[in-house]
Amino acid sequence: MVSSSQKALIDFARERLGERGVVVDRDDLAPWLTDWRGRYHGDAPALLQPDTLADVAAILERANALGVALVPQGGNTSMVGGATPPADGSALILSLRRMNRIRRIDADQNLAVAEAGVILQNLHEAAEAQGRRFPLTLGARGSATIGGLVSTNAGGTQVLRHGTMRALVAGVEAVLPDGAIHDGLAPLKKDNRGYDLNQLLIGAEGTLGIITAATLRLVPAIARRAVAWVGLDHPRTALNLLRRIEARTDAIESFEIIPGDSLALVLSAIPDTRAPLASEHRWHVLIEAVSGEGEELDPKKLLETVLADAFEAGMAEDAVIAASESQAEALWKLRHSLSEAERSAGPAVQHDISVPVAAMPDFMIDAAREAEARFPGTHATAFGHLGDGNVHFHVRAPQGAGWDRWYAQEAETISRFVNDLVVAAGGSISAEHGIGQMKLHELERLGSPARLSMLRAVKAAIDPRAICNPGKLVSLAPASRGT
Ligand SMILES: Cc1cc2nc3c(=O)[nH]c(=O)nc-3n(C[C@H](O)[C@H](O)[C@H](O)COP(=O)(O)OP(=O)(O)OC[C@H]3O[C@@H](n4cnc5c(N)ncnc54)[C@H](O)[C@@H]3O)c2cc1C
């Protein structure tokens, strides 16, 4: 049922954006009403797709006046249902995908200005064409947009060296809920005008306004890279190895940990994969080192040296360094296939969590043991960005369980159990995917009163009519269950 206010906004958008800017056909809307994982099914009477800053501002101003809620959307690859509208059709989708110009690449300054709808892969290619690189990548790079990446403070596999989006964004242009334009694109090294509005908007998940463009930091394109695969006995050994390598170089971009049984799943479930090492190991790490144009460092030699050192110190059980780019890609394929392979083993309750880096090795072992003891028959496993203190912690269903029923009955209890362990370890229940609608209740259950009251105060001050992405990240009053 379309409300009269929604209808007024749709009519306004039609007049302002033309027919192309307003989607109401149910078939055309369908792909944007469900999240990437297929867990959340929303509804919306229309999707609006402006392609200029002025049009975004006009829509926000009118939506605010009418009290019509908007759900900002980029590539719709959110892992937490962040871009899925509410199921009751109470919001319209505001898609930024048509705002997809790369306004400028300044290779000398190592900066790019990209609009919100630019797809990450397109930015990668445009930067590479100028001998530069945007050093953030993730599995959804063919769909995820700059607006979504900024709004979720996305991470990925290069955070170890280059940080999350917070570190890579040098400026933000955004439209606030009342239609006011925040022009913060200038890449100022120093700016002491009080609260950092750009940082406030980064990671806000569209709850404080709409990102329309960002100034992004680039680095020199990769001239040479080396990728190694190492078998070892324990996550603590892996972290010690990383510390040892870091004492020698800052050229390590990725340091990913993979349990032996997850690797076995990849090898059995994913075509065209083969074991990287001749023997089996309880744990594995994938290491990537790179050097840029004009740098003397030879990443392959560097890895040879550090791995020889690791063997001598008794840390590495076995290791291989990719001899070619295709071998390097084959090693990365093993890492990138983990989620898919895990899925083939049946449903799992998945958590994207962080704890202090030094505490992560013990957490991975202890939390898995405790989860398996508390939920008999399950198998708990953790893999991912060890060097960032961030792993994906999966609790797999017991073999032969009626999987749908198992998930419906157990997922919430398991997540609460895992999240309690995370909080007890001083960690975060969302390391890189955000809160969205999936973790809203858990944030409210576990967030400190100070954190929750600050989140609510900021939301109430900037979006008092709650028109920007309601029901995600923060609710002005404690959220009722089942939203
Ligand atoms: C296969 C796969 C792998 C992934 N790997 C990673 C990973 O390694 N690291 C990681 O951090 N994430 C990862 N993700 C999650 C996802 O890709 C990121 O969260 C990404 O930033 C979302 O971008 P998007 O354009 O798809 O945003 P959407 O999913 O459309 O939106 C995400 C959130 O941002 C808001 N939003 C979108 N655009 C705007 C805008 N212009 N202004 C204001 N708010 C906006 C939405 O309302 C929503 O809350 C992965 C996802 C998939 C499917």
The ligand as an SDF file (V2000), in Angstrom:
LIG
                    3D

 53 58  0  0  0  0  0  0  0  0999 V2000
   31.3630  -11.9080   -1.8870 C   0  0  0  0  0  0  0  0  0  0  0  0
   31.4350  -10.7640   -0.9200 C   0  0  0  0  0  0  0  0  0  0  0  0
   32.6300  -10.4950   -0.2660 C   0  0  0  0  0  0  0  0  0  0  0  0
   32.7110   -9.4290    0.6290 C   0  0  0  0  0  0  0  0  0  0  0  0
   33.9030   -9.1970    1.2510 N   0  0  0  0  0  0  0  0  0  0  0  0
   34.0040   -8.1530    2.0930 C   0  0  0  0  0  0  0  0  0  0  0  0
   35.2520   -7.8790    2.7330 C   0  0  0  0  0  0  0  0  0  0  0  0
   36.2370   -8.5770    2.5700 O   0  0  0  0  0  0  0  0  0  0  0  0
   35.3030   -6.7940    3.5330 N   0  0  0  0  0  0  0  0  0  0  0  0
   34.2270   -5.9830    3.7470 C   0  0  0  0  0  0  0  0  0  0  0  0
   34.3550   -5.0030    4.4740 O   0  0  0  0  0  0  0  0  0  0  0  0
   33.0340   -6.2430    3.1740 N   0  0  0  0  0  0  0  0  0  0  0  0
   32.8950   -7.2970    2.3590 C   0  0  0  0  0  0  0  0  0  0  0  0
   31.6870   -7.5670    1.7690 N   0  0  0  0  0  0  0  0  0  0  0  0
   30.5080   -6.7430    2.0950 C   0  0  0  0  0  0  0  0  0  0  0  0
   30.1880   -5.6380    1.0710 C   0  0  0  0  0  0  0  0  0  0  0  0
   30.7790   -5.8670   -0.1720 O   0  0  0  0  0  0  0  0  0  0  0  0
   30.6280   -4.2890    1.6010 C   0  0  0  0  0  0  0  0  0  0  0  0
   29.8790   -3.9910    2.7550 O   0  0  0  0  0  0  0  0  0  0  0  0
   30.4740   -3.1430    0.5860 C   0  0  0  0  0  0  0  0  0  0  0  0
   31.0150   -1.9990    1.1890 O   0  0  0  0  0  0  0  0  0  0  0  0
   29.0380   -2.8420    0.2110 C   0  0  0  0  0  0  0  0  0  0  0  0
   29.0240   -2.0030   -0.9390 O   0  0  0  0  0  0  0  0  0  0  0  0
   27.6880   -1.8470   -1.8020 P   0  0  0  0  0  0  0  0  0  0  0  0
   27.8910   -0.7820   -2.8160 O   0  0  0  0  0  0  0  0  0  0  0  0
   27.2370   -3.1470   -2.2940 O   0  0  0  0  0  0  0  0  0  0  0  0
   26.6870   -1.2810   -0.6880 O   0  0  0  0  0  0  0  0  0  0  0  0
   25.2170   -1.7630   -0.3650 P   0  0  0  0  0  0  0  0  0  0  0  0
   25.2060   -3.1910   -0.0040 O   0  0  0  0  0  0  0  0  0  0  0  0
   24.2870   -1.3150   -1.4010 O   0  0  0  0  0  0  0  0  0  0  0  0
   24.9680   -0.8880    0.9550 O   0  0  0  0  0  0  0  0  0  0  0  0
   25.7300   -1.1300    2.1170 C   0  0  0  0  0  0  0  0  0  0  0  0
   25.3190   -0.1060    3.1870 C   0  0  0  0  0  0  0  0  0  0  0  0
   25.7190    1.2050    2.7930 O   0  0  0  0  0  0  0  0  0  0  0  0
   24.5790    2.0530    2.6020 C   0  0  0  0  0  0  0  0  0  0  0  0
   24.8490    2.8240    1.4030 N   0  0  0  0  0  0  0  0  0  0  0  0
   25.1240    2.3710    0.1420 C   0  0  0  0  0  0  0  0  0  0  0  0
   25.4100    3.3930   -0.6720 N   0  0  0  0  0  0  0  0  0  0  0  0
   25.2990    4.5210    0.0820 C   0  0  0  0  0  0  0  0  0  0  0  0
   25.4820    5.8990   -0.1770 C   0  0  0  0  0  0  0  0  0  0  0  0
   25.8290    6.3600   -1.3800 N   0  0  0  0  0  0  0  0  0  0  0  0
   25.2860    6.7870    0.8230 N   0  0  0  0  0  0  0  0  0  0  0  0
   24.9270    6.3590    2.0600 C   0  0  0  0  0  0  0  0  0  0  0  0
   24.7570    5.0680    2.3600 N   0  0  0  0  0  0  0  0  0  0  0  0
   24.9490    4.1600    1.3890 C   0  0  0  0  0  0  0  0  0  0  0  0
   23.3970    1.1210    2.4960 C   0  0  0  0  0  0  0  0  0  0  0  0
   22.2190    1.7380    2.9450 O   0  0  0  0  0  0  0  0  0  0  0  0
   23.8180   -0.0180    3.4110 C   0  0  0  0  0  0  0  0  0  0  0  0
   23.5950    0.3160    4.7400 O   0  0  0  0  0  0  0  0  0  0  0  0
   31.5740   -8.6330    0.8810 C   0  0  0  0  0  0  0  0  0  0  0  0
   30.3740   -8.9010    0.2310 C   0  0  0  0  0  0  0  0  0  0  0  0
   30.2930   -9.9600   -0.6560 C   0  0  0  0  0  0  0  0  0  0  0  0
   28.9860  -10.2050   -1.3410 C   0  0  0  0  0  0  0  0  0  0  0  0
  1  2  1  0
  2  3  1  0
  2 52  2  0
  3  4  2  0
  4  5  1  0
  4 50  1  0
  5  6  2  0
  6  7  1  0
  6 13  1  0
  7  8  2  0
  7  9  1  0
  9 10  1  0
 10 11  2  0
 10 12  1  0
 12 13  2  0
 13 14  1  0
 14 15  1  0
 14 50  1  0
 15 16  1  0
 16 17  1  0
 16 18  1  0
 18 19  1  0
 18 20  1  0
 20 21  1  0
 20 22  1  0
 22 23  1  0
 23 24  1  0
 24 25  2  0
 24 26  1  0
 24 27  1  0
 27 28  1  0
 28 29  2  0
 28 30  1  0
 28 31  1  0
 31 32  1  0
 32 33  1  0
 33 34  1  0
 33 48  1  0
 34 35  1  0
 35 36  1  0
 35 46  1  0
 36 37  1  0
 36 45  1  0
 37 38  2  0
 38 39  1  0
 39 40  1  0
 39 45  2  0
 40 41  1  0
 40 42  2  0
 42 43  1  0
 43 44  2  0
 44 45  1  0
 46 47  1  0
 46 48  1  0
 48 49  1  0
 50 51  2  0
 51 52  1  0
 52 53  1  0
M  END
$$$$
